């Protein structure tokens, strides 16, 4: 965050001072969780599902906050903005007051970007792989200079400006992960922090229930490349025809990544070892190098190619330096291809953060590449709309064909996966919840257990309990 007085903040967001002289200086971070506020910080009072941030204003100031950004009077120095009426209220805002605070937060974030002319902004979107690719890109760009990237999946109308406000005059790179649950969402995020480089990874089935069709998803994801300036760079997957076709929607220079011969940044000679780690030869216009990833899954090759393209466009790193950084990258976000091992040698592949048909396929392929007997604990894939039953049944058939020894399906919503797998001859159980799933897994030394579902299923509890050899926490 760049330093501002509360008076300057009020002018920027169109608010008014309350219980403040205006001379109070924001020198710390901007937080919407009062427990995270430190000296000189700015507390953003947002209403939530269970609590209202306004009720924690005095707590935040007592912890050292210079002031509060709020939509109603609080017992603390504050900048107040008027609740929005008649406007769409995003999920992260909850009500008209929250919407006003959220808009003010986004306005403040845009001011910070505009005040840092040397900041290089990278935007990444796609139906799957956004977080892993964001983490890889950040790991590479950090070799060039101070880099800000969101933790986990802070990728919506709240997490995005919160991330932007981590930038200060020393920041060289901002890597933003951009999500969408409807048309116009990514375009709005791009207005908060206009990207110079934009990468679209893929267009799949995630959020199909909300968008209605893959074409609608593609239209939304392509808003990122439409936002790029003519001097910018669009990084597009060459192996996905829908993504590759987005080159017609941007004025920016296009760099294609993938395995296709026409890709500018390409992987050849791929192999996977017994731990599910990929090796490949990285080919680029600047040269080539061998890459040995420490991350699990052949799908990480696609993510690595995008990260490499971004780094080669944003930094002075050589191809050899990029290859080295890719090989040294480790998982940064929880519950995404996280491998844990028990004392008895059972390994648990925790990929429980989220799931859709494409990421399920990639996870099962990763499991199949790892040495040992294989068990999968799979739950519901959310937000698939009318395609949900067919997609879950197809997952069951895929599981049966992937060489699993056992399948545990969690939750009635995933019953089609269980029934299709059983019909295909795979030993399977359908259990009601995480606790029952732990009891149904009979892992022996040397086994590998994959745990994966959409976030709503909470199957990280299964992975944690298996590693603890027992009770669900």
N, C-alpha and C positions, 0 to 999 in steps of 0.2 A: 504494500500500500504506500502511496505517496502521502506525505504529511498534509493535513488540511485542518483549518479551524472549523468549529461548528458553524460559524457564520458563513464561511465559504461553502461548507456542505449544504447549508440551507439554501443558498443561492443556486447551487448546482441542481438540486432536486426540486426546487420550487416549494420548499417547506418554510416553516416559521420556527423561531427559537422558543423554547419553553424552559423556564427555570435555568437559563444559561445566559452568560454574558456574550457568548459568541467567540470569546478568545480561547476557549478550551481547545486543545490541539489533539487531533487523532494522530498518534505516532505508531500505534501497534496494529494488530490484525483486526479484521472485520469478522464478527462471529454471530451466528444465530443460535448458538448454544451457550447459555450463560456460564456453563462450567468451563468453557474453553477461553473465556475472556481473560486477557492479561492487562498489565499496565499500559495505558495509552490507547487501548482498543476502542472499537466502536461496536456496540451491541445492537443487533437488528432484531426488533421485537416483532415476531411473526406468530400469528395464531396457529395452533396445531390441532390434531385430532383430539388430543386429550388435555393439553395445557395451552395457555396463551402466553407468548413470550413477554407481553406487557407486564405480566405479574412478576417477572424476574428482573425488571429494570433496576430496582434498587440493589439487588444481589450483584448484578453485573458491575454497577458503579462501585460498590463496596470492594469488588475484586480488582478495581483499578481502571475500569472503562472511563474514557474521557467523556462519553455521552452515549445517547441512545437514539436510534432511528425508529420512529414509532408513528402510529396513526391515531392514537388517543393520548390524553394527558397521563403522565406518569410522575412519580415522586423522584425525579432525577433530571439532570441536565439533558435536554433532548432537542432533536429536530423533528417536528411534527409535520406529516403530510396528510392531506385530506383523503378520506376513503373514496374509492372510485365507485361511482354508481352507473349502472347500465352497461358496464363493461364485462367482458368475459373474465371469469375468475379461474386462474390456473389451479391445478390440483395442489401445487406447493403453497398456494396462498390461502386457500380455505374460505375466505370471505372478502368483502369489498375493502376492508381495512388492510388485510394481508396483501391484497392485490396492489394497493397503493404503495405499501412498503416495498414490495417486490419490484415494482416499476422504478422506485427511487434507487433501489440497490443496483438495478441494471443500468440506470443512468449514471450512477457513480462509477460503475465498472467501465463504462464507455469513456468517461472522462479520464480515467487512469490510462487506458489504452492510447487515447489521443495525446496524453501528456508524455508518453514514452515513444517517441518517433523511431527509436532504434529497436524496438521490440519486434521480434519476428513471430508472427502468430500462425500456428498450424492447427487446422481442424481435421478431425477424423470421424467418419461415420460409417455405418454399414449395419446389416442385420445381425451379424455375429462377429466376434473378434475385436470389437472396438477397444475394450479395456486392455486386452493383452497387447494390441498393437500400439496403443497409447503409451503403455509402460515401456515397450521396447524402444519406441521413438524417443521417449524421455531419457532412457539410459544412454542412447547414442548422442543426443544433443547436449547432455551434461558434459560430454568430453570437450565441447566447444566453449561452454560458458554457463553461467547460472540459468537454470531452467525451472519453470513452474509447470506442473501437471497435476490434475486432480487425483486425490486418493480414491481408489476403488472406482465406482461408477458415478461420480458427481458430474452428471451430464445433462441436467435439465435446466429449467428456467431459474432455479435457485442455486444448484451446485455450480452451474457455469459462471455466473457473475462472482460467486464466492471464490472460485478458483482464480478468476481474472484479478481479483483484489489482493491476491498473494504477490502480485508483481510489484516491483519497486524499480528505482533507477538503475540498479545493478543487473536486473533481469535481461538476459539475452534472448531466450526462447520461451514461448508459451505454447504448450501442447494441450489443445482442448478436445475433449470427447463430446460429440454432439448426438443427442438422441432425439427421436421424434415419435409422437403418438398421433400425429395428424399433419395435414398440409399446413405449411407456414411456420411450423415449429423451428426447423433448422434455420430457415431464413431469419427468424427473429433472433436466434442465438448468434448468428453471424453479424447482426447489427450491433450486438453488444461488444463483440470483439472481431472486427473484420479480418478474416484470414488472408494471408498471402499464399499459403499452400493449403490445399484441401485434398484429402484422400478419401475415396469411397471404396470400401473393401469388397462388398458384395450386396446382393439383394436377394433375401431369402424369405422365410415364412414367419419370422418373428413379428408379432403384432398384426398378423394377418386378420385377426378378428376385428381389430380396430380400423384398419385401412380398407379391408374388403377385397383387395386384389394385389397381386404382386406388382402390377403396373402402377397402382397408386403408391405403393411403397417406393418404387423407383422414382416416381415423380417427387416424392418428399425428400429422399436421400440426395437427389440431384440438385436440390436447392443450395447445397454446399458449393458445388462447382459454379453455379450461376452467380454466386456472391463474390467470386474471385476477380481481382483486377486483371487487366490485360497483361500486366507485367508479372502476374502470379503464375503458379504451377498447379495443375490438377494431376493428382496421382490416381490412376484408374486401373483396376484389375483387368488384364487382357483376357483372362480365362472365363470371365463372366460376360457374355455378350450384352446383357442389359446394362452393366456398368460401363463396358467399353463404349457403348453407344452414347454415353453422356458427354463424350468429347464435342458433340454438336451443340451442347448447351452452355459452353463456356468460352470466354474470350481468352482465357489463360492458355499458356503452353501446356501440352499434355505429355505426361510420362506414364507409360504403361508398365505394369509389373505382372509377373506370373511365370508360368511354365511355357506358354505359347512362344513359338519362334519369333514372333513379331514384338514381343515384350522388350522394352528398353532395359529394364532391370529384371534379370531372369535367373531361375534356378535350374541347373542340370546336374546329372549324376547323383541323384538323391539316394540315400540309404537310411534305414532306421535300425538302431541297435536294440538289444534286448531290454533296454529300459525305456524304449519309446522315444529316444532322442534322435533328431534328424541331423544328417550331414549332407552338404550339397556344395556345389561350386557356384559361386555368385558371379554372374556376368553382368557388366555395366559398360556404358560408353567410356568410363574412365579407367577400365581395367577389370581384372578378375581376381578372385581369392577363394580359398577354401573356408567354409564355415562349419563349425561343429556346435550346434545348439545345445545348451544345457536344459532348455525347456522341453517338456514332453509333448509329442504329437506332431504328425506330419503336417497338420494344418498350421503349425507355427511357422512353417516355411513361408506360407503366404504372408503372414504377419511380418516376418522378418524382412521380406522383400520390400514391403511398403515402408517399413521403418528405415531400411537402407536407402531407398529412393529419397525419402524426406531428408535424411542426414546429408546425402550427397548434394542436395539442392540448397540446404540451409547452412552448411558449415564448410570448412576447409579440410575436413577429415579425408584421408585417403581411403581407397577401397580396402586395403589391408587393415587400417585402423577400424573401419566399420565392421569388418569381419571379426576382428578381435573383440570388439565391444559386444557384438551379437552373441559370441560364444561365452562371454562372461556374464551375460544378463541372467538374472534370477527372477522368479515370480515376485511381483510387488503387491498384487491385489489378492485378497483372501478367496479361498474356495474356487480357484480356477486352476485345474490341473495340479493341485497341491499333492505332493506325494509324502506320506508319512509311513514309517515302518515300526512295527511292534517288536519287542525283544524276541518274540518267537519267529520272526522273519515274515510275518504277514504284512503285505504292503497295502495301503489304502490310497486310492486315487480319488481325491476329493475335488469334484468339479460341480459342486452343488449350488453354485451361485445362481445359475439360470440355465434354461434349456429351450431349444427349438429343434425342429427336425434336422437341420444342418449341423448344429453343434452336437446333437446326440450321435449322429453318424460319425463325426470326427472323434468323439470320445470313445465310442466302441472300437473304432479303428486303432486308436492309441492303445487301448486295453489289449487288443489282439496282438499288437506288436511287442508286448512285454512278456518276458519269460515267466512261466509258472501257470498254475491252474487259475481260471478266470471266473469270477462271480460279478454280476452287475446288480446294483440296487437302483432301480429307476422309478421315478415318480411322474407326476403330471407335467405336461408341457402346456403352459397357459397361453391365452390370447390367440388361439388358432381359429376361432369362430366356427363356421360350418364345417371346416376341414378337420376339426379336432378328432373325431372318431376314426376317420380314415388314416390320419397321421399317426395316431397311437397304435393302430393295428399294424401299420407298415413298420413302426419301430419294433414291434414284437417279432415280426418276420425277419427284420434285419438282425436283431439280437440272436435269433436262432441260427442265422447263417454266419455269424461272426466267430463261432468256435467257443462260445461260452459253455462252461460246465453247469452253471446254475444262474437263474434269474429270480430276483425278488422284486415284485412290483408293489408299490406303496400307494394306497388310496383308491377308492372306488372310481374316481375320474379317470384313472389309468387302466381300468379293467380291459379295454380292447387290446392293450399291449400284452397283458397276461394271457388272454384267450388266444390271440394270434400266435404267441410263442408256444403255448401248449399244443396247439393244433399242428405246429411245425415240428413238434417233437422235443422241445427244450424243457428240461426239468425246471418248473417255475412254481412260485408261491405268490398269492395275492394277500397282502396284509393291510390292516387298516391304518397303521401309523408308524412313526419312527421307532418307537419302543419295540413293536412287534417285528419290525424289519431287522433290528439288531439280533433278536432271538432267532430269526429265520436264517441268518448267515452263519454257516458252519465252516469257518475258514481254518485251514491247516497251514503249518509252516510252508513258506514258499508261494502261497496263494496271493493273487492280486484282486482286490475288490474295488470296483468302480462305483461311486455314488454320484448320481446326477438327477436333477429335476429342475423345474422352474422355482424361482425364489420363494414363492408362496408356500411350497411344500415343506420348507425348513429342513431338508435332508442333511444339512451340515451336522445336525445332531447325531445322525447315524454314523457319519464318518468319525466324529469326535468320540462317540461311544465305542466304536470298534477299536480305535486306537487306545482307548482307555481300558479295553478288554471287558466292557460290561455296561454299566448303567448309563442311560441317556441323561444328559445334564439339563 
